[in-house]
Amino acid sequence: MEYTIQIHGIKSENNFLRCFLLSSNLLLSFILLASSMVFSTASYGDNDTLKGGTADYTHYPQGGGMRVTATFGPDERLWRIVPEKKFIYVDYSIDLGKTFSAPVRINRQPQRIKVSRQNRPDIVIDHSGRIFVIYTAVIAHTTSQLLSISNDSGRSFSIPILLSKKAPEAISYLGRLALSPSGQVYVFWLDDRDRTDWRKPGFSVYSTMIGSESSSNLVNQRVAKNTLCECCRIAVAFDNDDQPILFTRFIYQDNIRDHGLLQMRPKGEESLPWRVTFDKWKIRGCPEQGPAISISDNKRFHIAWFTQGSIRQGLFYAYSSNQGRHFSNPLSFGTPENMPGHSDIMADGKRVFLTWTEFDGTKMQLLVMKSIDMGQSWLPAKPIAESTVGSDIPFLLRSAKGVFVSWNSKNEGYRLIPLE
């Protein structure tokens, strides 16, 4: 599990890190958590190059990077976006991740690529086969989100453009691509353009819709202002009206970092979030544990999240049958003494899948748990993979061939693991 200490009020090239200057009282409070958490002070740093066991990345100039994101296209090919220290690449597999095509480079000129478990490149393919990728790089000494598109099935990509209209004067990072059921592509990211007091935590979330004709006129819409935790990835799902639902960690009064939902408004109005977890995690730091959401065909919301609050600690699941207005009692999952974290969730008909990682002191285990009655009850958790030297966080993927877990690790390389 990764845990980042962050201090607010220090603006620099790596503004959103703010994790190196600690007061003695704050440091002591975090040390008290060490028995249940692993700390990291460089999680938002430059990309780490894989050193060994890189069977899937030997055809990459620097051996490939750890923070890989994957998705299925409409033709059932598995597409990956792979970061290295100065370049971003895309490749694909036609045999469910056993082998991959030669990588295609996204950025022509070298850039300082910025990645972490939460701040990672992203990729989606729309119904027509257009490929959209985003990534984070340092532009004019500021961290910024960039977008590139392929209109020829990944053979070439457009010159990357800045997503934020305020870049590079304002930070933009922690981006998410999302494809609606109707085929509309959205991008969401955290942005600090609205901050007036650097001593106060909280970023805004902005979005843009990418049209089918051109990506040159990107209109930035503010979704919520100065209330989001700066280090936790946004989760996105779509309701039955084809509207995006965001599930993310907010900063409430007294630095309580619990979770809330946001429903995008179709006419560009700012959304009104509502709180859905009440764990009372009071902390002036960076949890670096983004939540997960999936919405089933029967409109049931399924959520998973991590907390170290005064009310509850660990990983939890809950569901809502009234569009997220009320949720079931939180269900704890994972083995507490093994530091469970970084969960993902997927609803598939009456089935619901959960995946997460645990560390037993010697190795990282990947676990899954399944419900066959829409989250009412759960089958026992089972481990499906492990890694002894460094791993990424898992993601659930779905195709016509089933449900899979996408997972990357230093020694074992990339794995697409079938769950049925």
C-alpha positions as CSV (number, residue, x, y, z in Angstrom):
1,M,0.0,0.0,0.0
2,E,1.2,3.5,-0.8
3,Y,0.8,6.4,1.4
4,T,2.1,9.9,0.6
5,I,2.7,12.6,3.2
6,Q,1.7,16.0,1.8
7,I,2.0,19.6,3.1
8,H,-0.1,22.4,1.7
9,G,1.0,25.9,1.0
10,I,4.3,25.3,-0.9
11,K,4.2,26.1,-4.6
12,S,6.9,24.8,-6.9
13,E,7.5,22.8,-10.1
14,N,6.0,19.8,-8.3
15,N,3.3,21.8,-6.6
16,F,1.0,19.0,-5.9
17,L,3.6,16.9,-4.2
18,R,4.2,19.2,-1.1
19,C,5.4,16.1,0.7
20,F,8.9,16.8,1.9
21,L,8.6,19.4,4.7
22,L,7.1,18.0,7.8
23,S,6.5,19.6,11.2
24,S,7.5,17.4,14.2
25,N,3.9,17.0,15.4
26,L,2.6,16.0,11.9
27,L,5.5,13.5,11.5
28,L,4.7,12.0,14.8
29,S,1.1,11.5,14.0
30,F,2.0,9.7,10.8
31,I,4.5,7.5,12.5
32,L,1.7,6.2,14.7
33,L,0.0,4.9,11.6
34,A,3.1,3.0,10.4
35,S,2.0,-0.3,11.7
36,S,-0.9,-0.4,9.2
37,M,0.5,1.6,6.3
38,V,3.5,1.9,4.0
39,F,4.8,5.4,3.4
40,S,6.0,6.9,0.2
41,T,7.3,10.4,-0.3
42,A,7.9,10.2,-4.1
43,S,4.7,8.7,-5.4
44,Y,4.1,11.6,-7.7
45,G,7.7,11.7,-9.0
46,D,9.1,10.8,-12.4
47,N,8.4,7.4,-13.9
48,D,10.3,4.5,-12.6
49,T,11.8,2.3,-15.4
50,L,11.3,-1.5,-14.9
51,K,14.7,-3.1,-14.1
52,G,14.1,-6.8,-14.4
53,G,11.6,-9.5,-15.5
54,T,10.4,-7.2,-18.3
55,A,9.4,-10.0,-20.8
56,D,6.5,-7.8,-22.1
57,Y,8.7,-4.7,-22.5
58,T,11.9,-5.8,-24.0
59,H,11.0,-4.0,-27.3
60,Y,10.7,-0.7,-25.4
61,P,13.7,1.7,-25.5
62,Q,14.0,1.8,-21.7
63,G,12.2,-1.4,-20.8
64,G,8.8,0.1,-20.2
65,G,7.3,1.8,-17.1
66,M,5.3,0.3,-14.3
67,R,2.2,2.5,-14.4
68,V,0.4,0.8,-17.3
69,T,-3.3,1.4,-18.1
70,A,-5.2,-1.0,-20.4
71,T,-8.6,-1.2,-22.1
72,F,-10.5,-3.3,-24.6
73,G,-11.5,-1.8,-28.0
74,P,-14.6,-2.5,-30.0
75,D,-12.7,-5.1,-32.0
76,E,-11.8,-6.9,-28.7
77,R,-8.1,-6.0,-29.0
78,L,-6.5,-5.2,-25.6
79,W,-4.8,-1.8,-25.8
80,R,-2.2,-0.5,-23.4
81,I,-0.6,2.9,-22.7
82,V,2.9,2.5,-21.4
83,P,4.9,5.4,-19.9
84,E,8.7,5.8,-19.8
85,K,10.7,8.6,-18.4
86,K,10.6,10.8,-21.5
87,F,8.0,9.2,-23.8
88,I,4.6,7.7,-23.9
89,Y,3.8,4.6,-26.0
90,V,0.7,2.6,-27.0
91,D,0.6,-1.1,-28.1
92,Y,-2.1,-3.8,-28.4
93,S,-2.6,-7.5,-28.0
94,I,-4.8,-9.9,-30.0
95,D,-4.2,-12.8,-27.6
96,L,-5.4,-11.4,-24.3
97,G,-2.1,-10.0,-23.2
98,K,0.2,-12.9,-24.0
99,T,2.1,-10.9,-26.7
100,F,1.9,-7.3,-27.8
101,S,2.5,-5.3,-31.0
102,A,5.4,-3.0,-31.6
103,P,4.9,0.2,-29.5
104,V,3.9,3.4,-31.2
105,R,5.3,6.6,-29.6
106,I,2.8,9.4,-28.7
107,N,5.0,12.4,-28.1
108,R,7.6,13.3,-30.9
109,Q,9.8,15.3,-28.6
110,P,11.0,14.1,-25.2
111,Q,9.1,15.4,-22.2
112,R,9.5,15.0,-18.5
113,I,6.7,12.4,-17.9
114,K,5.1,12.4,-14.5
115,V,3.4,9.2,-13.2
116,S,2.3,7.5,-10.0
117,R,-0.1,4.8,-9.0
118,Q,-2.9,7.5,-8.9
119,N,-1.6,10.0,-11.5
120,R,-1.2,7.7,-14.5
121,P,-1.8,7.8,-18.3
122,D,-5.2,6.7,-19.5
123,I,-6.6,5.3,-22.7
124,V,-10.1,4.7,-24.2
125,I,-11.3,3.6,-27.7
126,D,-14.7,4.9,-28.9
127,H,-17.2,2.9,-30.9
128,S,-15.7,4.0,-34.2
129,G,-12.2,2.8,-33.2
130,R,-10.7,6.3,-32.5
131,I,-8.1,6.0,-29.8
132,F,-7.8,8.7,-27.1
133,V,-4.9,8.9,-24.7
134,I,-4.0,11.4,-21.9
135,Y,-0.9,11.7,-19.8
136,T,0.9,14.1,-17.4
137,A,4.1,15.9,-18.2
138,V,6.1,19.0,-17.0
139,I,5.4,21.9,-19.4
140,A,7.1,25.2,-18.7
141,H,7.9,24.1,-15.1
142,T,4.2,23.2,-14.4
143,T,2.6,19.8,-14.3
144,S,0.0,19.6,-17.1
145,Q,-2.4,17.1,-18.8
146,L,-2.0,16.4,-22.5
147,L,-4.3,14.7,-25.0
148,S,-3.5,12.8,-28.2
149,I,-5.8,11.0,-30.7
150,S,-5.3,8.3,-33.3
151,N,-7.7,8.1,-36.2
152,D,-6.0,5.3,-38.0
153,S,-6.3,2.4,-35.5
154,G,-3.2,3.3,-33.5
155,R,-0.7,3.5,-36.4
156,S,-0.1,7.2,-35.6
157,F,-1.2,9.8,-33.1
158,S,-1.8,13.5,-33.2
159,I,0.6,16.0,-31.7
160,P,-0.3,16.1,-28.0
161,I,-2.2,19.2,-26.9
162,L,-2.8,20.7,-23.5
163,L,-6.2,19.9,-22.0
164,S,-6.4,22.9,-19.6
165,K,-7.1,26.3,-21.0
166,K,-5.0,27.6,-18.0
167,A,-2.0,25.5,-18.7
168,P,0.8,25.9,-18.0
169,E,0.1,28.7,-15.5
170,A,-2.1,26.3,-13.4
171,I,-1.5,22.7,-12.5
172,S,-3.6,20.0,-14.1
173,Y,-3.1,16.3,-13.3
174,L,-4.8,13.1,-12.1
175,G,-6.7,12.8,-15.4
176,R,-9.4,10.3,-16.2
177,L,-10.8,9.4,-19.6
178,A,-14.3,8.0,-19.7
179,L,-16.4,6.7,-22.6
180,S,-20.2,6.8,-22.2
181,P,-22.5,4.0,-23.4
182,S,-23.6,6.3,-26.3
183,G,-20.0,6.8,-27.3
184,Q,-19.2,10.3,-25.9
185,V,-15.7,10.8,-24.7
186,Y,-15.1,12.8,-21.5
187,V,-11.9,13.8,-19.8
188,F,-11.8,14.8,-16.0
189,W,-8.8,16.1,-14.1
190,L,-7.8,18.0,-11.0
191,D,-6.9,21.7,-11.5
192,D,-5.6,24.4,-9.2
193,R,-6.6,27.5,-11.3
194,D,-9.2,28.5,-8.7
195,R,-7.0,28.5,-5.6
196,T,-6.5,31.9,-4.0
197,D,-5.1,30.7,-0.6
198,W,-2.3,28.2,-1.0
199,R,-2.4,27.4,2.7
200,K,-5.8,25.7,2.2
201,P,-6.1,22.2,0.7
202,G,-8.4,21.3,-2.1
203,F,-8.4,21.3,-5.9
204,S,-11.2,21.8,-8.4
205,V,-12.2,19.2,-10.9
206,Y,-12.6,20.2,-14.5
207,S,-13.8,18.3,-17.5
208,T,-14.1,18.5,-21.3
209,M,-16.1,16.6,-23.9
210,I,-14.2,15.6,-27.0
211,G,-16.3,15.7,-30.2
212,S,-16.1,13.4,-33.1
213,E,-15.0,16.2,-35.6
214,S,-12.1,17.9,-33.9
215,S,-10.2,18.1,-30.7
216,S,-8.8,21.6,-31.2
217,N,-11.6,23.4,-29.4
218,L,-11.5,22.0,-25.9
219,V,-14.1,23.7,-23.7
220,N,-13.2,23.4,-20.0
221,Q,-16.1,23.0,-17.6
222,R,-15.7,23.3,-13.9
223,V,-17.5,20.4,-12.2
224,A,-16.7,21.3,-8.5
225,K,-14.6,24.0,-7.0
226,N,-11.7,23.7,-4.5
227,T,-13.1,20.7,-2.6
228,L,-11.3,17.6,-3.9
229,C,-8.5,15.8,-2.2
230,E,-5.4,16.6,-4.3
231,C,-3.9,13.1,-4.4
232,C,-6.7,10.6,-5.0
233,R,-7.8,9.5,-8.4
234,I,-11.4,10.2,-9.5
235,A,-13.7,7.3,-10.3
236,V,-16.2,7.7,-13.1
237,A,-19.3,5.7,-14.1
238,F,-22.4,6.5,-16.2
239,D,-26.0,6.4,-15.1
240,N,-28.9,5.1,-17.2
241,D,-29.4,8.6,-18.7
242,D,-25.8,8.5,-20.1
243,Q,-24.6,11.1,-17.7
244,P,-21.3,10.9,-15.9
245,I,-21.3,10.1,-12.1
246,L,-18.0,11.0,-10.3
247,F,-17.1,9.3,-7.0
248,T,-14.1,10.9,-5.3
249,R,-12.5,11.9,-2.0
250,F,-13.5,15.4,-0.8
251,I,-12.1,17.6,1.9
252,Y,-14.8,18.4,4.5
253,Q,-14.6,20.6,7.5
254,D,-11.6,20.1,9.8
255,N,-9.7,18.3,7.1
256,I,-11.9,15.3,7.1
257,R,-11.3,13.3,3.9
258,D,-14.4,11.3,3.1
259,H,-16.1,10.5,-0.2
260,G,-18.9,12.1,-2.2
261,L,-20.7,11.8,-5.5
262,L,-21.1,14.3,-8.3
263,Q,-23.6,14.1,-11.1
264,M,-22.6,16.0,-14.2
265,R,-25.2,18.6,-15.4
266,P,-25.8,18.5,-19.1
267,K,-26.0,22.3,-19.6
268,G,-22.6,23.0,-18.2
269,E,-23.8,24.1,-14.7
270,E,-21.5,23.5,-11.8
271,S,-22.5,20.2,-10.0
272,L,-23.6,19.9,-6.4
273,P,-21.8,17.0,-4.7
274,W,-23.3,15.0,-1.9
275,R,-21.4,13.1,0.8
276,V,-21.8,9.3,0.9
277,T,-19.1,8.0,3.3
278,F,-18.9,9.2,6.9
279,D,-15.7,7.6,8.2
280,K,-14.3,10.9,9.7
281,W,-10.7,10.5,8.4
282,K,-9.2,13.7,9.7
283,I,-5.8,14.2,8.2
284,R,-3.6,16.9,6.8
285,G,-1.9,14.6,4.3
286,C,-2.3,12.5,1.2
287,P,-4.1,9.2,1.4
288,E,-3.3,8.4,-2.3
289,Q,-6.1,5.9,-2.4
290,G,-8.7,6.7,-5.0
291,P,-12.2,5.0,-4.7
292,A,-14.0,2.9,-7.3
293,I,-17.6,2.9,-8.7
294,S,-19.6,0.8,-11.0
295,I,-23.3,1.2,-12.0
296,S,-25.3,-1.9,-13.0
297,D,-28.0,-2.1,-15.6
298,N,-30.7,-2.0,-12.9
299,K,-29.4,1.4,-11.8
300,R,-27.7,0.0,-8.6
301,F,-24.6,2.0,-7.6
302,H,-21.7,-0.1,-6.3
303,I,-18.8,1.6,-4.6
304,A,-15.5,0.6,-2.9
305,W,-13.1,2.8,-0.9
306,F,-10.3,3.0,1.6
307,T,-10.2,4.9,4.8
308,Q,-8.4,5.2,8.1
309,G,-11.1,7.2,9.8
310,S,-12.1,7.3,13.5
311,I,-15.3,5.4,12.6
312,R,-13.9,2.6,10.4
313,Q,-10.5,1.6,8.9
314,G,-9.6,-0.5,5.9
315,L,-11.4,-1.3,2.6
316,F,-15.2,-1.1,2.3
317,Y,-18.0,-1.9,-0.1
318,A,-21.6,-0.5,-0.2
319,Y,-24.4,-0.3,-2.7
320,S,-27.3,2.1,-3.4
321,S,-30.7,1.3,-5.0
322,N,-31.8,5.0,-5.3
323,Q,-29.1,6.6,-7.5
324,G,-26.6,7.1,-4.7
325,R,-28.8,9.0,-2.2
326,H,-28.6,6.2,0.4
327,F,-26.2,3.4,0.7
328,S,-26.2,0.0,2.4
329,N,-24.2,-0.5,5.6
330,P,-20.4,-0.5,4.7
331,L,-19.1,-4.1,4.3
332,S,-15.4,-4.5,5.3
333,F,-13.3,-6.7,3.0
334,G,-9.6,-7.7,3.0
335,T,-7.4,-8.9,5.8
336,P,-6.6,-5.9,8.0
337,E,-3.1,-7.1,9.2
338,N,-2.1,-7.5,5.5
339,M,-2.6,-3.8,4.6
340,P,-5.4,-4.2,2.0
341,G,-5.7,-1.3,-0.4
342,H,-6.2,-0.1,-4.0
343,S,-9.5,-1.7,-4.8
344,D,-11.5,-1.7,-8.0
345,I,-15.1,-2.8,-8.7
346,M,-17.2,-3.9,-11.6
347,A,-20.9,-4.7,-11.9
348,D,-21.8,-7.1,-14.7
349,G,-25.5,-8.0,-14.6
350,K,-26.2,-9.6,-11.3
351,R,-22.5,-10.2,-10.7
352,V,-20.3,-7.8,-8.9
353,F,-16.5,-8.2,-8.8
354,L,-14.0,-6.7,-6.4
355,T,-10.2,-6.8,-6.7
356,W,-7.5,-5.4,-4.4
357,T,-4.0,-6.0,-3.2
358,E,-2.5,-7.1,0.2
359,F,1.0,-7.3,1.5
360,D,1.9,-10.0,4.0
361,G,5.4,-8.8,4.7
362,T,7.2,-10.7,1.9
363,K,5.0,-10.5,-1.1
364,M,2.1,-8.6,-2.6
365,Q,-1.0,-10.6,-3.3
366,L,-3.8,-9.9,-5.8
367,L,-7.2,-10.9,-4.5
368,V,-10.7,-11.0,-5.9
369,M,-14.2,-11.5,-4.5
370,K,-17.5,-12.0,-6.3
371,S,-21.2,-11.5,-5.6
372,I,-23.8,-13.3,-7.8
373,D,-26.8,-11.4,-6.3
374,M,-26.0,-7.7,-7.0
375,G,-23.9,-7.3,-3.9
376,Q,-26.3,-8.7,-1.3
377,S,-23.9,-11.5,-0.4
378,W,-20.3,-12.3,-1.3
379,L,-18.4,-15.5,-2.1
380,P,-15.1,-15.9,-0.1
381,A,-12.1,-13.9,-1.3
382,K,-9.4,-15.8,-3.1
383,P,-5.8,-14.8,-4.2
384,I,-5.2,-15.1,-8.0
385,A,-1.6,-13.7,-8.4
386,E,1.3,-12.5,-6.4
387,S,4.5,-10.4,-6.8
388,T,7.6,-10.3,-4.7
389,V,9.3,-7.2,-6.0
390,G,7.1,-4.2,-6.8
391,S,3.7,-4.1,-8.4
392,D,1.1,-1.6,-9.7
393,I,-2.5,-1.4,-8.6
394,P,-5.1,-3.7,-10.3
395,F,-8.0,-2.7,-12.6
396,L,-11.0,-4.7,-13.7
397,L,-11.7,-4.9,-17.5
398,R,-14.6,-6.4,-19.4
399,S,-14.9,-7.7,-22.9
400,A,-17.1,-10.1,-24.9
401,K,-14.7,-12.8,-23.6
402,G,-15.3,-12.2,-20.0
403,V,-14.1,-10.2,-17.0
404,F,-10.4,-9.8,-16.3
405,V,-7.9,-8.1,-13.9
406,S,-5.2,-6.0,-15.4
407,W,-2.1,-6.1,-13.3
408,N,1.6,-5.1,-13.7
409,S,4.6,-6.0,-11.7
410,K,8.4,-5.6,-12.0
411,N,9.5,-9.2,-11.9
412,E,6.5,-10.9,-13.5
413,G,5.6,-8.2,-16.1
414,Y,2.1,-7.4,-17.3
415,R,-0.7,-9.9,-16.7
416,L,-4.3,-10.0,-17.9
417,I,-6.0,-12.5,-15.5
418,P,-9.4,-14.0,-16.4
419,L,-11.9,-14.3,-13.6
420,E,-14.2,-16.9,-15.3
